[in-house]
Amino acid sequence: MNDERTEYKRLDSSFVEKRMLTGCFGKKVLYYEEVDSTNTVAKQLGRYPGNHGVLVLAERQNAGRGRLGRNWSSPGGSGIWMSLVLQSGILPANASMLTLVTALAVNRGIREETGLESFIKWPNDIIINGKKVCGILTEMSTVSDKLECVVIGMGINVNGEYFSEELKSRATSLRMECRKEVDRVNLIVNIMKYMEYYYEVFERTETLKYMVDEYNKFLINRNLQVRIREADSEYTGLALGINETGALLVETEEINQGLKNTSVKTVMSGEVSVRGILGYV
């Protein structure tokens, strides 16, 4: 028991592999004490055939990245910093939907392991009690307009007990929320189990057709006023939910010559930031 406890603390690759409940995802795990970014390592692996489903784990990242080029704090010993390599025949245009697929898997894995009520902030954050506990970064590489690989990075604040003044108003950890240490290996195993399940559902149509209802059920932005910041514009509206392509549907109102006109905008993830009117969500 003591040996397993030590391995669990270190996220030892062979120990994680032994616990996996999947057919492919995470059956091979590469573990590093420290890397710049697990996505960087995973993208290198993705260049070579035969690495579909490989999971890259790191105890610490020294150059972790979030969406829109933001920095991601990745201290050692307290979080899950991992990237999954996907090599499949899906169309490059559909790869971005895998961010939402992953959000479903992470959200379900967290709920099952911790009992916490977690939610999704479109398109790539997991939220508990109004604060971010996980971010997801999806990147792809193509060769001759064909998909070479997709890499999905997941950064989860698990057992951390401290955040800087800058972060503590909008970030939290699973331990801080459930007031006990969370088994990182169990959580990884659960997330990979659901990741494989949702990915197989996604592959059938390369849309979110069979996942829209579940995603919208846990969408924390739904039926709330949000602020949409695009590259050259900003507007507010009511978030209605996502459609089958993963776009966020936002109802907006305009007053034109004293008349109120209502329309629904389709917001693709891309270089877009979505925030609540009064706070993070």
ChimeraX commands (.cxc) that place a marker at each C-alpha (Angstrom):
marker #1 position 0.00,0.00,0.00 radius 0.5
marker #1 position 2.83,2.40,0.84 radius 0.5
marker #1 position 4.46,1.78,-2.55 radius 0.5
marker #1 position 1.22,2.50,-4.39 radius 0.5
marker #1 position 0.73,5.66,-2.35 radius 0.5
marker #1 position 4.17,6.90,-3.39 radius 0.5
marker #1 position 3.45,6.09,-7.04 radius 0.5
marker #1 position 0.12,7.85,-6.85 radius 0.5
marker #1 position 1.79,10.95,-5.49 radius 0.5
marker #1 position 4.21,10.98,-8.43 radius 0.5
marker #1 position 1.72,10.01,-11.13 radius 0.5
marker #1 position 4.02,7.15,-12.14 radius 0.5
marker #1 position 3.22,6.15,-15.74 radius 0.5
marker #1 position 3.06,2.38,-15.20 radius 0.5
marker #1 position 0.78,2.84,-12.20 radius 0.5
marker #1 position -1.57,5.08,-14.21 radius 0.5
marker #1 position -1.58,2.62,-17.12 radius 0.5
marker #1 position -2.53,-0.28,-14.83 radius 0.5
marker #1 position -5.58,1.61,-13.63 radius 0.5
marker #1 position -6.92,2.59,-17.08 radius 0.5
marker #1 position -10.41,1.37,-17.99 radius 0.5
marker #1 position -10.22,2.29,-21.69 radius 0.5
marker #1 position -9.61,0.37,-24.87 radius 0.5
marker #1 position -7.07,2.85,-26.23 radius 0.5
marker #1 position -6.93,6.27,-24.59 radius 0.5
marker #1 position -4.26,6.41,-21.91 radius 0.5
marker #1 position -3.22,2.78,-22.30 radius 0.5
marker #1 position 0.24,4.20,-22.97 radius 0.5
marker #1 position 1.35,7.02,-20.68 radius 0.5
marker #1 position 4.51,9.10,-20.94 radius 0.5
marker #1 position 5.39,10.80,-17.68 radius 0.5
marker #1 position 7.79,13.71,-17.18 radius 0.5
marker #1 position 8.89,15.42,-14.00 radius 0.5
marker #1 position 8.97,18.72,-15.88 radius 0.5
marker #1 position 8.36,19.91,-19.43 radius 0.5
marker #1 position 7.71,23.26,-21.05 radius 0.5
marker #1 position 4.22,22.12,-22.09 radius 0.5
marker #1 position 2.66,18.68,-22.42 radius 0.5
marker #1 position 1.04,19.87,-25.65 radius 0.5
marker #1 position 4.49,20.52,-27.13 radius 0.5
marker #1 position 5.59,16.97,-26.31 radius 0.5
marker #1 position 2.33,15.50,-27.58 radius 0.5
marker #1 position 2.56,17.38,-30.89 radius 0.5
marker #1 position 6.00,15.87,-31.48 radius 0.5
marker #1 position 4.56,12.40,-30.84 radius 0.5
marker #1 position 1.69,13.16,-33.19 radius 0.5
marker #1 position 4.09,13.47,-36.11 radius 0.5
marker #1 position 4.71,9.72,-36.02 radius 0.5
marker #1 position 2.10,7.02,-36.78 radius 0.5
marker #1 position 0.99,4.68,-34.03 radius 0.5
marker #1 position 0.63,7.19,-31.22 radius 0.5
marker #1 position -3.15,7.54,-31.24 radius 0.5
marker #1 position -4.39,7.59,-27.65 radius 0.5
marker #1 position -1.00,8.23,-26.03 radius 0.5
marker #1 position -1.31,10.36,-22.91 radius 0.5
marker #1 position 1.46,12.76,-21.89 radius 0.5
marker #1 position 1.60,13.60,-18.18 radius 0.5
marker #1 position 3.87,16.08,-16.41 radius 0.5
marker #1 position 4.33,16.87,-12.75 radius 0.5
marker #1 position 5.17,20.44,-13.66 radius 0.5
marker #1 position 5.03,22.68,-16.75 radius 0.5
marker #1 position 7.32,25.68,-16.96 radius 0.5
marker #1 position 5.61,27.22,-19.99 radius 0.5
marker #1 position 2.01,26.05,-19.76 radius 0.5
marker #1 position -0.38,27.77,-22.13 radius 0.5
marker #1 position -4.07,28.42,-22.19 radius 0.5
marker #1 position -6.45,29.51,-24.90 radius 0.5
marker #1 position -5.75,32.80,-26.76 radius 0.5
marker #1 position -2.07,32.52,-25.80 radius 0.5
marker #1 position -2.65,33.08,-22.09 radius 0.5
marker #1 position -0.19,31.72,-19.54 radius 0.5
marker #1 position -1.30,28.76,-17.42 radius 0.5
marker #1 position 0.18,28.23,-13.97 radius 0.5
marker #1 position 1.29,24.58,-13.59 radius 0.5
marker #1 position 2.95,24.02,-10.19 radius 0.5
marker #1 position 4.34,20.59,-9.32 radius 0.5
marker #1 position 2.65,18.02,-7.12 radius 0.5
marker #1 position -0.81,19.53,-7.03 radius 0.5
marker #1 position -2.41,19.46,-10.46 radius 0.5
marker #1 position -3.04,17.35,-13.52 radius 0.5
marker #1 position -1.23,18.64,-16.57 radius 0.5
marker #1 position -1.82,16.24,-19.44 radius 0.5
marker #1 position -2.23,16.06,-23.21 radius 0.5
marker #1 position -3.91,13.39,-25.32 radius 0.5
marker #1 position -2.67,12.54,-28.83 radius 0.5
marker #1 position -5.40,11.84,-31.40 radius 0.5
marker #1 position -4.64,10.53,-34.88 radius 0.5
marker #1 position -7.81,9.99,-36.84 radius 0.5
marker #1 position -9.43,10.71,-40.16 radius 0.5
marker #1 position -11.69,13.53,-39.03 radius 0.5
marker #1 position -11.76,16.67,-41.13 radius 0.5
marker #1 position -9.51,19.52,-39.92 radius 0.5
marker #1 position -12.51,21.87,-39.98 radius 0.5
marker #1 position -14.20,19.75,-37.32 radius 0.5
marker #1 position -11.25,19.40,-34.95 radius 0.5
marker #1 position -12.14,22.46,-32.85 radius 0.5
marker #1 position -15.30,20.70,-31.65 radius 0.5
marker #1 position -13.06,18.31,-29.72 radius 0.5
marker #1 position -12.56,21.07,-27.15 radius 0.5
marker #1 position -16.25,20.81,-26.27 radius 0.5
marker #1 position -16.12,17.01,-26.35 radius 0.5
marker #1 position -13.26,17.15,-23.86 radius 0.5
marker #1 position -15.13,19.59,-21.63 radius 0.5
marker #1 position -17.95,17.07,-21.32 radius 0.5
marker #1 position -15.50,14.31,-20.38 radius 0.5
marker #1 position -13.64,16.40,-17.81 radius 0.5
marker #1 position -16.85,17.73,-16.30 radius 0.5
marker #1 position -18.31,14.25,-15.93 radius 0.5
marker #1 position -15.05,12.85,-14.56 radius 0.5
marker #1 position -14.82,15.59,-11.92 radius 0.5
marker #1 position -18.43,15.14,-10.87 radius 0.5
marker #1 position -18.03,11.37,-10.55 radius 0.5
marker #1 position -14.74,11.50,-8.63 radius 0.5
marker #1 position -15.48,14.39,-6.28 radius 0.5
marker #1 position -19.24,14.74,-6.05 radius 0.5
marker #1 position -18.84,18.46,-6.74 radius 0.5
marker #1 position -21.28,20.33,-8.97 radius 0.5
marker #1 position -19.03,21.42,-11.80 radius 0.5
marker #1 position -20.15,23.21,-14.95 radius 0.5
marker #1 position -18.81,24.23,-18.35 radius 0.5
marker #1 position -18.02,27.77,-19.39 radius 0.5
marker #1 position -18.08,27.84,-23.18 radius 0.5
marker #1 position -15.99,26.69,-24.84 radius 0.5
marker #1 position -13.17,25.29,-22.71 radius 0.5
marker #1 position -13.32,25.98,-18.97 radius 0.5
marker #1 position -14.68,23.91,-16.09 radius 0.5
marker #1 position -16.22,26.01,-13.32 radius 0.5
marker #1 position -17.03,25.28,-9.69 radius 0.5
marker #1 position -18.75,27.88,-7.52 radius 0.5
marker #1 position -18.08,30.56,-10.12 radius 0.5
marker #1 position -14.34,29.90,-10.34 radius 0.5
marker #1 position -12.19,28.14,-12.91 radius 0.5
marker #1 position -10.78,24.74,-12.02 radius 0.5
marker #1 position -9.76,23.47,-15.47 radius 0.5
marker #1 position -8.79,24.82,-18.87 radius 0.5
marker #1 position -8.60,22.91,-22.16 radius 0.5
marker #1 position -6.36,23.71,-25.13 radius 0.5
marker #1 position -6.87,21.93,-28.47 radius 0.5
marker #1 position -4.23,22.20,-31.19 radius 0.5
marker #1 position -3.86,20.39,-34.49 radius 0.5
marker #1 position -1.30,19.89,-37.22 radius 0.5
marker #1 position -2.03,19.16,-40.87 radius 0.5
marker #1 position -0.05,17.83,-43.81 radius 0.5
marker #1 position -1.30,18.60,-47.33 radius 0.5
marker #1 position -4.65,19.75,-45.91 radius 0.5
marker #1 position -5.10,16.44,-44.10 radius 0.5
marker #1 position -5.15,16.08,-40.36 radius 0.5
marker #1 position -1.88,14.74,-38.99 radius 0.5
marker #1 position -2.88,14.86,-35.35 radius 0.5
marker #1 position -4.97,16.66,-32.77 radius 0.5
marker #1 position -3.53,17.33,-29.34 radius 0.5
marker #1 position -5.85,18.09,-26.44 radius 0.5
marker #1 position -4.25,19.63,-23.38 radius 0.5
marker #1 position -6.02,19.60,-20.02 radius 0.5
marker #1 position -4.86,21.59,-17.02 radius 0.5
marker #1 position -6.74,20.82,-13.80 radius 0.5
marker #1 position -6.19,22.45,-10.43 radius 0.5
marker #1 position -6.56,19.42,-8.17 radius 0.5
marker #1 position -4.88,19.62,-4.76 radius 0.5
marker #1 position -3.55,23.17,-4.69 radius 0.5
marker #1 position -4.40,25.20,-1.60 radius 0.5
marker #1 position -3.14,28.63,-2.61 radius 0.5
marker #1 position -3.64,31.08,-5.46 radius 0.5
marker #1 position -2.02,34.46,-5.95 radius 0.5
marker #1 position -3.94,37.67,-5.33 radius 0.5
marker #1 position -4.31,38.01,-9.08 radius 0.5
marker #1 position -5.90,34.56,-9.50 radius 0.5
marker #1 position -7.80,33.77,-6.32 radius 0.5
marker #1 position -10.90,35.71,-7.31 radius 0.5
marker #1 position -11.45,33.56,-10.40 radius 0.5
marker #1 position -9.53,30.29,-9.83 radius 0.5
marker #1 position -10.00,27.41,-7.41 radius 0.5
marker #1 position -8.97,23.78,-6.92 radius 0.5
marker #1 position -10.90,20.58,-6.34 radius 0.5
marker #1 position -9.36,20.22,-2.89 radius 0.5
marker #1 position -10.38,23.73,-1.88 radius 0.5
marker #1 position -13.94,23.02,-2.98 radius 0.5
marker #1 position -14.45,19.54,-1.50 radius 0.5
marker #1 position -12.14,20.15,1.50 radius 0.5
marker #1 position -10.16,16.96,1.05 radius 0.5
marker #1 position -7.33,15.61,-1.07 radius 0.5
marker #1 position -8.39,14.23,-4.45 radius 0.5
marker #1 position -6.79,11.11,-5.95 radius 0.5
marker #1 position -5.25,12.40,-9.16 radius 0.5
marker #1 position -4.91,8.95,-10.70 radius 0.5
marker #1 position -8.57,8.11,-10.15 radius 0.5
marker #1 position -9.51,11.42,-11.76 radius 0.5
marker #1 position -7.27,10.83,-14.78 radius 0.5
marker #1 position -8.74,7.34,-15.22 radius 0.5
marker #1 position -12.30,8.66,-15.07 radius 0.5
marker #1 position -11.61,11.47,-17.52 radius 0.5
marker #1 position -9.97,9.12,-20.03 radius 0.5
marker #1 position -12.90,6.71,-19.71 radius 0.5
marker #1 position -15.37,9.42,-20.61 radius 0.5
marker #1 position -13.06,11.00,-23.17 radius 0.5
marker #1 position -12.95,7.75,-25.12 radius 0.5
marker #1 position -16.72,7.36,-24.88 radius 0.5
marker #1 position -17.55,10.90,-26.07 radius 0.5
marker #1 position -14.89,10.78,-28.78 radius 0.5
marker #1 position -16.42,7.63,-30.25 radius 0.5
marker #1 position -19.84,9.33,-30.24 radius 0.5
marker #1 position -18.34,12.39,-31.94 radius 0.5
marker #1 position -16.66,10.28,-34.65 radius 0.5
marker #1 position -20.03,8.97,-35.89 radius 0.5
marker #1 position -21.08,12.32,-37.34 radius 0.5
marker #1 position -18.13,14.67,-36.62 radius 0.5
marker #1 position -20.66,16.96,-34.97 radius 0.5
marker #1 position -22.00,17.41,-31.45 radius 0.5
marker #1 position -25.41,16.17,-32.56 radius 0.5
marker #1 position -25.70,13.58,-29.77 radius 0.5
marker #1 position -24.06,15.78,-27.12 radius 0.5
marker #1 position -25.78,19.15,-27.49 radius 0.5
marker #1 position -28.42,18.49,-24.83 radius 0.5
marker #1 position -25.91,17.30,-22.25 radius 0.5
marker #1 position -23.50,20.15,-22.96 radius 0.5
marker #1 position -26.27,22.74,-22.64 radius 0.5
marker #1 position -27.44,21.13,-19.39 radius 0.5
marker #1 position -24.07,21.92,-17.82 radius 0.5
marker #1 position -23.39,25.18,-19.66 radius 0.5
marker #1 position -23.01,27.75,-16.90 radius 0.5
marker #1 position -23.45,30.65,-19.35 radius 0.5
marker #1 position -26.83,29.42,-20.57 radius 0.5
marker #1 position -29.69,31.90,-20.19 radius 0.5
marker #1 position -27.29,34.50,-18.79 radius 0.5
marker #1 position -26.19,37.81,-20.22 radius 0.5
marker #1 position -22.65,37.55,-21.58 radius 0.5
marker #1 position -20.13,39.91,-23.10 radius 0.5
marker #1 position -18.58,38.75,-26.38 radius 0.5
marker #1 position -15.17,40.17,-27.21 radius 0.5
marker #1 position -13.98,39.60,-30.75 radius 0.5
marker #1 position -10.85,40.93,-32.41 radius 0.5
marker #1 position -12.41,44.22,-33.47 radius 0.5
marker #1 position -15.76,44.40,-31.68 radius 0.5
marker #1 position -17.56,43.82,-28.41 radius 0.5
marker #1 position -21.25,43.28,-27.66 radius 0.5
marker #1 position -23.56,41.74,-25.08 radius 0.5
marker #1 position -26.38,39.27,-25.41 radius 0.5
marker #1 position -28.21,36.31,-23.92 radius 0.5
marker #1 position -26.41,32.97,-24.23 radius 0.5
marker #1 position -28.96,30.42,-25.46 radius 0.5
marker #1 position -26.70,27.36,-25.70 radius 0.5
marker #1 position -24.63,25.64,-28.37 radius 0.5
marker #1 position -25.60,24.10,-31.70 radius 0.5
marker #1 position -24.38,20.90,-33.36 radius 0.5
marker #1 position -21.16,22.55,-34.55 radius 0.5
marker #1 position -20.24,23.77,-31.07 radius 0.5
marker #1 position -20.98,27.43,-31.80 radius 0.5
marker #1 position -22.52,29.52,-29.04 radius 0.5
marker #1 position -25.91,31.00,-29.91 radius 0.5
marker #1 position -26.30,34.50,-28.51 radius 0.5
marker #1 position -29.51,36.50,-28.68 radius 0.5
marker #1 position -28.91,40.22,-29.15 radius 0.5
marker #1 position -31.19,43.24,-29.21 radius 0.5
marker #1 position -30.84,46.46,-31.17 radius 0.5
marker #1 position -33.00,49.56,-31.10 radius 0.5
marker #1 position -33.56,50.96,-34.58 radius 0.5
marker #1 position -35.82,54.00,-34.99 radius 0.5
marker #1 position -37.51,53.20,-31.72 radius 0.5
marker #1 position -38.15,49.57,-32.62 radius 0.5
marker #1 position -36.48,46.67,-30.85 radius 0.5
marker #1 position -34.97,44.10,-33.19 radius 0.5
marker #1 position -33.93,40.72,-31.86 radius 0.5
marker #1 position -31.49,38.44,-33.65 radius 0.5
marker #1 position -29.40,35.38,-32.84 radius 0.5
marker #1 position -25.68,35.49,-33.53 radius 0.5
marker #1 position -23.64,32.33,-34.08 radius 0.5
marker #1 position -20.36,32.71,-32.21 radius 0.5
marker #1 position -17.50,30.41,-33.18 radius 0.5
marker #1 position -14.78,29.85,-30.60 radius 0.5
marker #1 position -11.71,31.11,-32.54 radius 0.5
marker #1 position -10.31,34.37,-31.18 radius 0.5
marker #1 position -13.33,35.11,-29.01 radius 0.5
marker #1 position -13.60,35.74,-25.29 radius 0.5
marker #1 position -16.87,35.24,-23.42 radius 0.5
marker #1 position -17.38,36.68,-19.96 radius 0.5
marker #1 position -20.31,37.34,-17.70 radius 0.5
marker #1 position -21.62,40.86,-17.37 radius 0.5
marker #1 position -20.90,41.10,-13.64 radius 0.5
marker #1 position -17.97,38.71,-13.34 radius 0.5
marker #1 position -16.08,35.76,-14.76 radius 0.5
marker #1 position -19.21,33.76,-15.58 radius 0.5
marker link #1:1,2 radius 0.2
marker link #1:2,3 radius 0.2
marker link #1:3,4 radius 0.2
marker link #1:4,5 radius 0.2
marker link #1:5,6 radius 0.2
marker link #1:6,7 radius 0.2
marker link #1:7,8 radius 0.2
marker link #1:8,9 radius 0.2
marker link #1:9,10 radius 0.2
marker link #1:10,11 radius 0.2
marker link #1:11,12 radius 0.2
marker link #1:12,13 radius 0.2
marker link #1:13,14 radius 0.2
marker link #1:14,15 radius 0.2
marker link #1:15,16 radius 0.2
marker link #1:16,17 radius 0.2
marker link #1:17,18 radius 0.2
marker link #1:18,19 radius 0.2
marker link #1:19,20 radius 0.2
marker link #1:20,21 radius 0.2
marker link #1:21,22 radius 0.2
marker link #1:22,23 radius 0.2
marker link #1:23,24 radius 0.2
marker link #1:24,25 radius 0.2
marker link #1:25,26 radius 0.2
marker link #1:26,27 radius 0.2
marker link #1:27,28 radius 0.2
marker link #1:28,29 radius 0.2
marker link #1:29,30 radius 0.2
marker link #1:30,31 radius 0.2
marker link #1:31,32 radius 0.2
marker link #1:32,33 radius 0.2
marker link #1:33,34 radius 0.2
marker link #1:34,35 radius 0.2
marker link #1:35,36 radius 0.2
marker link #1:36,37 radius 0.2
marker link #1:37,38 radius 0.2
marker link #1:38,39 radius 0.2
marker link #1:39,40 radius 0.2
marker link #1:40,41 radius 0.2
marker link #1:41,42 radius 0.2
marker link #1:42,43 radius 0.2
marker link #1:43,44 radius 0.2
marker link #1:44,45 radius 0.2
marker link #1:45,46 radius 0.2
marker link #1:46,47 radius 0.2
marker link #1:47,48 radius 0.2
marker link #1:48,49 radius 0.2
marker link #1:49,50 radius 0.2
marker link #1:50,51 radius 0.2
marker link #1:51,52 radius 0.2
marker link #1:52,53 radius 0.2
marker link #1:53,54 radius 0.2
marker link #1:54,55 radius 0.2
marker link #1:55,56 radius 0.2
marker link #1:56,57 radius 0.2
marker link #1:57,58 radius 0.2
marker link #1:58,59 radius 0.2
marker link #1:59,60 radius 0.2
marker link #1:60,61 radius 0.2
marker link #1:61,62 radius 0.2
marker link #1:62,63 radius 0.2
marker link #1:63,64 radius 0.2
marker link #1:64,65 radius 0.2
marker link #1:65,66 radius 0.2
marker link #1:66,67 radius 0.2
marker link #1:67,68 radius 0.2
marker link #1:68,69 radius 0.2
marker link #1:69,70 radius 0.2
marker link #1:70,71 radius 0.2
marker link #1:71,72 radius 0.2
marker link #1:72,73 radius 0.2
marker link #1:73,74 radius 0.2
marker link #1:74,75 radius 0.2
marker link #1:75,76 radius 0.2
marker link #1:76,77 radius 0.2
marker link #1:77,78 radius 0.2
marker link #1:78,79 radius 0.2
marker link #1:79,80 radius 0.2
marker link #1:80,81 radius 0.2
marker link #1:81,82 radius 0.2
marker link #1:82,83 radius 0.2
marker link #1:83,84 radius 0.2
marker link #1:84,85 radius 0.2
marker link #1:85,86 radius 0.2
marker link #1:86,87 radius 0.2
marker link #1:87,88 radius 0.2
marker link #1:88,89 radius 0.2
marker link #1:89,90 radius 0.2
marker link #1:90,91 radius 0.2
marker link #1:91,92 radius 0.2
marker link #1:92,93 radius 0.2
marker link #1:93,94 radius 0.2
marker link #1:94,95 radius 0.2
marker link #1:95,96 radius 0.2
marker link #1:96,97 radius 0.2
marker link #1:97,98 radius 0.2
marker link #1:98,99 radius 0.2
marker link #1:99,100 radius 0.2
marker link #1:100,101 radius 0.2
marker link #1:101,102 radius 0.2
marker link #1:102,103 radius 0.2
marker link #1:103,104 radius 0.2
marker link #1:104,105 radius 0.2
marker link #1:105,106 radius 0.2
marker link #1:106,107 radius 0.2
marker link #1:107,108 radius 0.2
marker link #1:108,109 radius 0.2
marker link #1:109,110 radius 0.2
marker link #1:110,111 radius 0.2
marker link #1:111,112 radius 0.2
marker link #1:112,113 radius 0.2
marker link #1:113,114 radius 0.2
marker link #1:114,115 radius 0.2
marker link #1:115,116 radius 0.2
marker link #1:116,117 radius 0.2
marker link #1:117,118 radius 0.2
marker link #1:118,119 radius 0.2
marker link #1:119,120 radius 0.2
marker link #1:120,121 radius 0.2
marker link #1:121,122 radius 0.2
marker link #1:122,123 radius 0.2
marker link #1:123,124 radius 0.2
marker link #1:124,125 radius 0.2
marker link #1:125,126 radius 0.2
marker link #1:126,127 radius 0.2
marker link #1:127,128 radius 0.2
marker link #1:128,129 radius 0.2
marker link #1:129,130 radius 0.2
marker link #1:130,131 radius 0.2
marker link #1:131,132 radius 0.2
marker link #1:132,133 radius 0.2
marker link #1:133,134 radius 0.2
marker link #1:134,135 radius 0.2
marker link #1:135,136 radius 0.2
marker link #1:136,137 radius 0.2
marker link #1:137,138 radius 0.2
marker link #1:138,139 radius 0.2
marker link #1:139,140 radius 0.2
marker link #1:140,141 radius 0.2
marker link #1:141,142 radius 0.2
marker link #1:142,143 radius 0.2
marker link #1:143,144 radius 0.2
marker link #1:144,145 radius 0.2
marker link #1:145,146 radius 0.2
marker link #1:146,147 radius 0.2
marker link #1:147,148 radius 0.2
marker link #1:148,149 radius 0.2
marker link #1:149,150 radius 0.2
marker link #1:150,151 radius 0.2
marker link #1:151,152 radius 0.2
marker link #1:152,153 radius 0.2
marker link #1:153,154 radius 0.2
marker link #1:154,155 radius 0.2
marker link #1:155,156 radius 0.2
marker link #1:156,157 radius 0.2
marker link #1:157,158 radius 0.2
marker link #1:158,159 radius 0.2
marker link #1:159,160 radius 0.2
marker link #1:160,161 radius 0.2
marker link #1:161,162 radius 0.2
marker link #1:162,163 radius 0.2
marker link #1:163,164 radius 0.2
marker link #1:164,165 radius 0.2
marker link #1:165,166 radius 0.2
marker link #1:166,167 radius 0.2
marker link #1:167,168 radius 0.2
marker link #1:168,169 radius 0.2
marker link #1:169,170 radius 0.2
marker link #1:170,171 radius 0.2
marker link #1:171,172 radius 0.2
marker link #1:172,173 radius 0.2
marker link #1:173,174 radius 0.2
marker link #1:174,175 radius 0.2
marker link #1:175,176 radius 0.2
marker link #1:176,177 radius 0.2
marker link #1:177,178 radius 0.2
marker link #1:178,179 radius 0.2
marker link #1:179,180 radius 0.2
marker link #1:180,181 radius 0.2
marker link #1:181,182 radius 0.2
marker link #1:182,183 radius 0.2
marker link #1:183,184 radius 0.2
marker link #1:184,185 radius 0.2
marker link #1:185,186 radius 0.2
marker link #1:186,187 radius 0.2
marker link #1:187,188 radius 0.2
marker link #1:188,189 radius 0.2
marker link #1:189,190 radius 0.2
marker link #1:190,191 radius 0.2
marker link #1:191,192 radius 0.2
marker link #1:192,193 radius 0.2
marker link #1:193,194 radius 0.2
marker link #1:194,195 radius 0.2
marker link #1:195,196 radius 0.2
marker link #1:196,197 radius 0.2
marker link #1:197,198 radius 0.2
marker link #1:198,199 radius 0.2
marker link #1:199,200 radius 0.2
marker link #1:200,201 radius 0.2
marker link #1:201,202 radius 0.2
marker link #1:202,203 radius 0.2
marker link #1:203,204 radius 0.2
marker link #1:204,205 radius 0.2
marker link #1:205,206 radius 0.2
marker link #1:206,207 radius 0.2
marker link #1:207,208 radius 0.2
marker link #1:208,209 radius 0.2
marker link #1:209,210 radius 0.2
marker link #1:210,211 radius 0.2
marker link #1:211,212 radius 0.2
marker link #1:212,213 radius 0.2
marker link #1:213,214 radius 0.2
marker link #1:214,215 radius 0.2
marker link #1:215,216 radius 0.2
marker link #1:216,217 radius 0.2
marker link #1:217,218 radius 0.2
marker link #1:218,219 radius 0.2
marker link #1:219,220 radius 0.2
marker link #1:220,221 radius 0.2
marker link #1:221,222 radius 0.2
marker link #1:222,223 radius 0.2
marker link #1:223,224 radius 0.2
marker link #1:224,225 radius 0.2
marker link #1:225,226 radius 0.2
marker link #1:226,227 radius 0.2
marker link #1:227,228 radius 0.2
marker link #1:228,229 radius 0.2
marker link #1:229,230 radius 0.2
marker link #1:230,231 radius 0.2
marker link #1:231,232 radius 0.2
marker link #1:232,233 radius 0.2
marker link #1:233,234 radius 0.2
marker link #1:234,235 radius 0.2
marker link #1:235,236 radius 0.2
marker link #1:236,237 radius 0.2
marker link #1:237,238 radius 0.2
marker link #1:238,239 radius 0.2
marker link #1:239,240 radius 0.2
marker link #1:240,241 radius 0.2
marker link #1:241,242 radius 0.2
marker link #1:242,243 radius 0.2
marker link #1:243,244 radius 0.2
marker link #1:244,245 radius 0.2
marker link #1:245,246 radius 0.2
marker link #1:246,247 radius 0.2
marker link #1:247,248 radius 0.2
marker link #1:248,249 radius 0.2
marker link #1:249,250 radius 0.2
marker link #1:250,251 radius 0.2
marker link #1:251,252 radius 0.2
marker link #1:252,253 radius 0.2
marker link #1:253,254 radius 0.2
marker link #1:254,255 radius 0.2
marker link #1:255,256 radius 0.2
marker link #1:256,257 radius 0.2
marker link #1:257,258 radius 0.2
marker link #1:258,259 radius 0.2
marker link #1:259,260 radius 0.2
marker link #1:260,261 radius 0.2
marker link #1:261,262 radius 0.2
marker link #1:262,263 radius 0.2
marker link #1:263,264 radius 0.2
marker link #1:264,265 radius 0.2
marker link #1:265,266 radius 0.2
marker link #1:266,267 radius 0.2
marker link #1:267,268 radius 0.2
marker link #1:268,269 radius 0.2
marker link #1:269,270 radius 0.2
marker link #1:270,271 radius 0.2
marker link #1:271,272 radius 0.2
marker link #1:272,273 radius 0.2
marker link #1:273,274 radius 0.2
marker link #1:274,275 radius 0.2
marker link #1:275,276 radius 0.2
marker link #1:276,277 radius 0.2
marker link #1:277,278 radius 0.2
marker link #1:278,279 radius 0.2
marker link #1:279,280 radius 0.2
marker link #1:280,281 radius 0.2
view
